[in-house]
Amino acid sequence: MITRRLLLCCFAMILALGNNHRSANAINNTSDPFMDRSPNRVMDGRDEMLRKMDERADHFGQLSRRIWEFAEVGYKERQSSDLLRSELRAAGFQLQENVAEIPTAFVASYGSGKPVIGILGEFDALPGLSQDSIPEKKARAVGAPGHGCGHNLFGVASAFAAITVKDYLTEKNLQGTIRFYGTPAEEGGAGKVYMARAGVFNDCDVILAWHPGDANSASLKSSLANISAKFRFYGQAAHAAGAPDKGRSSLDAVMLMAHAVDMLREHVPSTTRIHYIITQGGGAPNVVPDYAEIYMYARHPNMPTLDGIWSRIVKCAEAGALATETRMEMELVASVYNELPNEPLANLIDKNLRRVGGVKYSAEEQAFAEKLRQTFSLDGALPLGSQEQAQQMEGGVTSGSTDVSDVSWIVPTSEFRTATYVPGTPGHSWQSTACSGHTIGRKGMVVAAKTLALTTVDLLRTRK
């Protein structure tokens, strides 16, 4: 099924490619059917489309700021989801709500017939990353969530692009269907996995996505498959001094499991990543804990290999329970595949991203960026100014995981990044939260929206 869909989605591009694989540099070939030579750009209205997007950028920037202030974690993004749904409904989209029985998941559609092009939008925040939009650490609410992955920008840019393409479809009287997928709980909740299981992506021809980052780049990279679970241990409480022999420590079980997993690291492939936190370890030192919990992630570029590694992690948990005479339960939280890159789509995105260009900072934004860069290591970081250009497209494997990957196994999918963060900013940090609520983030968001819109128009206009 993947092969059939790939042929359907890349109709004109695959014909243009012939029998040879195109490199990222080949996009400048004048025979490229997607090359926007100036006369054609005027005729098909893309320049006018981009001009109108500039006029509406402030409105969508304000929407992204509101979602940044909501800062709702996965499956609880009610205000964020409501705001996006309201915007899309007002623009004339038909909404399907409560998708996959998830209250914050929805699909907004406009148009009819083929091709069906979907744009993914996320809007969940991360626990504990509350931060003001200033270049020094200051939580808006201590311990509260924050948009340290920029999903407030992600969802709004994708909606901005979808609405723009809807207007373009109407003005040009083109056939085709544009869909915005409101996808909750990417951060550890794998919302798209449940949506995929419900079949909402099955009739799509292409899926486009983007993600906030510290650089502008299309991608041919895969990602890491990921399995996560909470391991809960149940023991017997007792006075830790008066009757320790009567107790069976669930915390001991957690610590033995963690130690066994740490020893396991030597005996798994070097590309494996394992990380965990102890979420519950008891209430007081003088009470033998009767309940403890450890939250575990494991990642690897290949899912079958990861399945084998995970079975060994489960044995570590069982060993901890056996040694301490406690009982263990495992709750699987999420499992996502590695992403399947799509070269024709990535090349098309790269071409449009280069046309849109990068992010130019004002004097105030430059000062913000310079001060922020003093708060983190610059080892391996791109220099200030790099946000103004598109970087070279690269292959390989990223160090992260995403439920976008599961969509890519169903329908041809491509994802890119734009510079919504100051160059060098680490993701999932207070610094990235600050950028996501700042004008720097909103400028990068507009770059993403324009790139999505141009790419969707290319696909619509080249249908066969």
C-alpha positions in Angstrom: 0.0 0.0 0.0 2.9 2.4 0.8 4.3 1.9 -2.7 0.9 2.6 -4.4 0.4 5.7 -2.4 3.9 6.9 -3.1 3.2 6.7 -6.8 -0.1 8.5 -6.5 1.3 11.3 -4.4 4.4 12.1 -6.4 2.7 12.0 -9.8 4.5 14.8 -11.7 7.6 14.9 -9.5 8.4 11.2 -10.2 7.9 11.7 -13.9 10.3 14.6 -13.8 12.9 12.6 -11.8 13.0 9.8 -14.4 15.2 7.0 -13.4 17.7 9.1 -11.5 17.6 10.3 -7.9 17.8 14.0 -7.6 20.2 15.6 -5.1 19.3 18.7 -3.1 21.4 20.8 -5.5 19.5 19.5 -8.5 16.4 21.6 -7.6 17.9 24.5 -9.5 17.7 22.7 -12.9 15.6 24.8 -15.2 13.7 21.7 -16.5 12.2 21.2 -13.0 8.4 21.4 -13.4 8.1 23.0 -10.0 10.7 25.8 -10.7 8.9 29.1 -10.2 10.2 31.2 -13.1 9.0 34.8 -12.7 6.3 34.9 -15.5 4.7 31.7 -14.2 4.6 33.0 -10.7 2.7 36.0 -11.7 0.2 34.0 -13.8 -0.6 31.4 -11.2 -0.9 34.0 -8.4 1.6 32.7 -5.9 3.3 36.0 -5.4 -0.1 37.5 -4.6 -0.8 34.7 -2.2 2.4 35.4 -0.3 1.7 39.1 -0.2 -1.7 38.4 1.4 0.0 36.1 3.9 2.2 39.0 4.9 -0.9 41.1 5.5 -2.4 38.4 7.8 0.8 37.4 9.6 0.1 39.6 12.7 -3.3 38.0 13.2 -1.9 34.5 13.2 1.0 35.6 15.3 -1.5 36.7 18.0 -3.1 33.3 17.8 0.2 31.6 18.4 0.8 33.9 21.4 -2.5 33.0 22.9 -1.8 29.3 22.6 1.6 29.9 24.1 -0.1 31.5 27.1 -2.6 28.6 27.4 0.4 26.1 27.6 -1.8 23.0 27.9 -0.2 19.5 28.0 -1.2 16.6 25.9 -4.8 15.5 25.7 -5.7 18.5 27.9 -5.3 21.2 25.1 -9.0 22.2 25.2 -8.5 26.0 24.8 -5.8 25.5 22.2 -7.9 23.1 20.2 -11.0 25.2 20.5 -9.1 28.3 19.2 -7.8 26.5 16.1 -11.2 24.9 15.4 -12.9 28.3 15.6 -10.4 29.9 13.2 -10.8 27.1 10.7 -14.6 26.9 11.0 -14.8 30.7 10.4 -12.7 30.2 7.3 -15.2 27.8 5.8 -13.7 24.4 6.7 -15.9 21.5 7.6 -14.9 20.0 10.9 -14.8 16.4 12.2 -14.4 16.5 15.9 -13.6 14.1 18.7 -11.5 12.1 16.2 -10.3 8.7 17.4 -12.4 9.4 20.6 -9.9 12.1 21.6 -11.7 15.3 22.6 -9.0 17.6 21.4 -8.3 15.9 18.1 -10.0 17.1 14.9 -9.9 17.2 11.2 -10.8 20.4 9.2 -11.5 19.9 5.5 -12.2 22.1 2.4 -12.7 21.2 -1.2 -13.5 18.0 -3.1 -11.8 15.3 -5.0 -8.2 14.5 -5.6 -5.5 15.1 -4.6 -6.1 15.1 -0.9 -3.3 17.0 0.9 -3.1 17.0 4.6 -1.2 19.4 6.8 -0.4 18.4 10.4 -0.8 20.8 13.3 0.3 20.2 16.9 -0.5 22.4 20.0 0.5 20.6 23.2 3.0 22.0 25.7 5.6 20.4 27.9 5.4 19.9 31.7 7.5 22.2 33.9 8.8 24.5 31.1 6.9 27.7 32.0 9.0 30.7 31.0 8.4 34.4 30.1 9.4 35.6 26.7 12.6 37.2 27.9 16.3 36.2 27.6 16.7 35.3 31.2 15.2 32.4 33.2 11.9 33.5 34.7 8.9 31.2 34.9 5.5 32.7 34.3 4.1 30.2 36.8 6.6 28.1 38.7 6.3 24.4 37.8 3.7 25.1 35.1 3.8 23.8 31.5 5.4 25.8 28.7 5.9 25.6 24.9 9.5 24.5 25.0 9.0 22.6 21.7 7.1 25.5 20.0 3.9 23.6 19.2 2.0 26.9 19.7 3.7 28.0 16.5 3.4 24.5 14.9 -0.4 24.4 15.0 -1.0 28.0 14.0 1.4 28.0 11.1 -0.2 24.9 9.7 -3.7 26.4 10.1 -2.4 29.6 8.5 -1.2 27.6 5.5 -4.4 25.5 5.2 -6.6 28.6 5.2 -4.3 30.3 2.6 -4.5 27.3 0.3 -8.3 27.1 0.8 -8.6 30.7 -0.5 -6.2 29.9 -3.4 -8.4 26.9 -4.3 -11.5 29.1 -4.4 -9.9 31.9 -6.3 -8.3 29.6 -9.0 -11.3 27.2 -9.1 -9.0 24.3 -8.6 -10.0 20.7 -7.8 -8.6 19.1 -4.7 -9.0 18.8 -1.0 -7.0 20.5 1.7 -7.1 19.1 5.3 -5.8 20.4 8.5 -5.2 17.7 11.1 -5.4 18.9 14.7 -3.2 16.4 16.4 -2.9 16.5 20.2 -0.3 15.0 22.6 2.8 14.6 20.5 4.9 15.0 23.6 4.9 11.4 25.0 1.2 10.8 24.2 1.4 9.7 20.5 -1.9 11.2 19.6 -1.3 10.6 15.9 -0.9 6.9 16.5 -4.5 6.7 17.7 -5.7 8.9 14.9 -3.8 6.6 12.4 -5.5 3.6 14.0 -8.9 5.3 13.4 -8.0 5.5 9.7 -8.1 9.3 9.3 -5.0 9.5 7.1 -5.8 6.5 4.8 -7.3 8.4 1.9 -4.7 11.2 1.9 -2.2 11.5 -1.1 0.4 13.6 0.7 1.0 14.7 4.3 3.1 17.8 5.0 4.4 18.8 8.4 7.0 21.2 9.9 8.6 21.7 13.3 10.1 24.7 15.2 13.9 24.7 15.3 17.0 26.8 15.3 17.6 26.6 11.5 15.7 26.5 8.2 16.0 23.1 6.5 14.1 20.5 4.6 15.0 17.0 5.7 15.8 13.5 4.3 16.4 12.2 7.9 14.7 9.4 9.6 14.1 9.4 13.4 14.3 7.1 16.3 11.6 4.6 17.1 10.4 5.0 20.7 8.7 2.9 23.4 7.8 4.4 26.7 6.1 3.0 29.8 5.5 3.5 33.5 6.7 0.6 35.7 4.8 0.5 39.0 5.9 -1.5 42.0 3.8 -2.5 45.0 5.3 -3.6 48.3 4.6 -3.6 52.0 4.8 -0.5 54.2 6.6 -0.8 57.6 8.4 1.4 60.1 11.9 1.7 58.6 13.6 1.6 62.0 11.2 -0.2 64.2 10.2 -3.1 61.9 12.2 -3.0 58.7 12.0 -6.8 58.3 8.2 -6.5 57.9 8.5 -4.2 54.9 9.0 -4.9 51.2 10.4 -1.8 49.6 8.9 -0.8 46.2 11.7 1.9 46.0 14.3 -0.8 46.3 12.6 -2.5 43.3 12.7 0.7 41.3 16.4 1.2 42.1 17.3 -2.4 41.2 15.5 -2.1 37.9 17.2 1.2 37.1 20.6 -0.3 38.0 20.0 -3.3 35.8 19.0 -1.0 32.9 22.1 1.0 33.4 24.2 -2.1 33.2 22.3 -3.2 30.1 23.5 -0.1 28.2 26.8 -1.8 27.6 25.1 -4.7 25.8 22.7 -2.9 23.4 23.6 -1.3 20.0 25.4 2.0 20.4 22.6 3.9 18.6 20.2 3.0 21.5 19.0 5.7 23.8 17.5 4.9 27.2 16.4 7.5 29.8 14.1 7.5 32.8 12.9 9.4 35.8 11.6 8.2 39.2 8.2 9.7 39.5 7.3 8.3 42.9 9.7 7.0 45.5 7.9 7.1 48.8 6.6 9.8 51.2 9.0 9.7 54.2 12.5 8.2 54.9 11.2 6.4 58.0 8.5 4.5 56.1 9.3 1.6 53.9 7.7 2.7 50.6 4.8 0.4 49.5 4.5 2.1 46.1 7.1 3.5 43.7 7.1 4.3 40.0 9.7 4.7 37.3 9.0 6.3 33.8 11.2 4.8 31.1 12.0 5.7 27.5 13.9 3.6 25.0 14.8 4.6 21.4 16.5 3.0 18.4 16.5 3.8 14.6 14.8 0.4 13.9 11.6 -0.7 15.6 12.2 -4.5 15.4 15.6 -4.0 17.1 13.9 -1.7 19.7 11.3 -4.4 20.4 14.1 -6.8 21.4 15.8 -4.1 23.6 12.5 -3.4 25.3 11.9 -7.0 26.2 15.2 -6.9 28.1 14.2 -3.8 29.9 11.0 -5.5 31.0 13.1 -8.4 32.4 15.1 -5.8 34.4 11.8 -4.7 35.9 10.8 -8.3 36.6 14.1 -8.9 38.3 13.7 -5.9 40.5 10.3 -7.2 41.7 11.6 -10.7 42.2 14.6 -9.6 44.3 12.5 -7.4 46.6 9.3 -9.6 46.8 7.2 -6.8 45.4 4.6 -6.8 42.6 5.3 -5.0 39.2 2.8 -3.6 36.7 3.7 -2.0 33.4 1.6 0.7 31.7 2.6 1.2 28.1 2.4 5.0 27.5 3.4 5.2 23.8 5.2 3.6 21.0 6.1 5.3 17.7 8.0 4.1 14.6 11.0 5.7 12.9 10.1 8.2 10.2 10.2 7.2 6.5 11.8 10.1 4.5 10.4 11.0 1.1 13.0 12.5 -1.3 10.7 14.0 -4.0 8.6 15.8 -1.3 11.7 16.9 0.6 13.2 18.4 -2.6 10.0 20.3 -3.3 10.0 21.7 0.2 13.6 22.6 0.0 12.9 24.6 -3.2 10.0 26.5 -1.7 11.9 27.1 1.6 14.7 28.7 -0.3 12.2 30.9 -2.2 10.6 32.1 1.0 14.0 32.8 2.7 14.8 32.9 6.4 14.3 35.2 9.3 15.7 38.7 9.6 16.0 40.1 13.1 15.2 43.7 14.1 17.7 45.5 16.3 15.6 44.5 19.4 15.5 40.9 18.3 19.2 40.9 17.6 19.8 42.1 21.2 17.5 39.4 22.5 19.3 36.7 20.6 22.8 37.9 21.7 21.8 37.9 25.3 20.0 34.5 25.1 23.1 32.9 23.5 25.0 33.7 26.6 22.9 31.3 28.6 23.8 28.0 26.8 26.8 26.3 25.2 27.6 27.3 21.7 29.5 24.2 20.9 28.4 23.0 17.4 25.9 25.9 17.2 25.2 27.7 13.9 26.2 31.4 14.1 23.8 34.3 14.4 22.8 35.2 10.9 22.3 31.6 9.9 18.6 32.0 10.5 18.4 34.2 7.4 19.1 31.3 5.0 18.1 27.7 4.3 20.6 25.1 5.4 21.7 22.2 3.2 19.3 19.3 3.3 20.8 16.3 5.1 20.0 12.6 5.5 20.8 10.2 8.3 18.9 9.8 11.6 17.8 12.5 14.0 18.2 12.0 17.8 14.5 12.6 18.5 11.2 10.7 18.1 7.8 11.8 16.8 4.4 10.3 16.1 4.6 12.0 12.7 6.6 8.8 11.9 3.6 6.6 12.2 1.8 8.7 9.6 4.7 8.4 7.2 4.2 4.6 7.1 0.7 5.1 5.9 1.0 8.0 3.4 4.0 9.8 1.8 5.1 12.4 4.4 7.7 15.1 4.6 8.6 17.4 7.5 10.9 20.4 7.6 12.1 23.0 10.2 12.3 26.7 10.4 14.3 29.0 12.6 11.8 29.9 15.3 14.5 29.7 18.0 17.7 31.7 18.2 20.5 29.7 16.5 22.0 27.2 18.9 19.0 27.2 21.3 18.4 23.7 22.8 14.9 22.3 22.4 12.8 21.5 25.4 14.5 24.3 27.4 13.4 27.5 29.0 15.2 29.3 26.2 13.1 27.6 23.5 10.0 28.5 25.4 11.1 32.1 25.5 11.7 32.1 21.8 8.3 30.4 21.1 6.5 33.3 22.7 8.7 36.0 21.2 8.5 37.8 17.8 11.5 35.7 16.7 9.3 32.6 17.0 6.5 34.2 15.1 8.7 35.3 12.2 9.9 31.7 11.9 6.3 30.5 12.0 5.4 32.7 9.0 8.4 31.2 7.0 6.9 27.7 7.8 3.3 28.8 6.8 4.5 30.2 3.5 6.6 27.1 2.7 3.7 24.8 3.4 1.3 26.9 1.3 3.7 27.0 -1.7 4.3 23.3 -1.5 0.6 22.5 -1.3 -0.1 24.7 -4.3 2.6 23.0 -6.3 1.0 19.6 -5.6 -2.4 20.9 -6.5 -1.4 22.5 -9.7 0.6 19.5 -11.0 -2.1 16.9 -10.5 -2.5 14.5 -13.4 
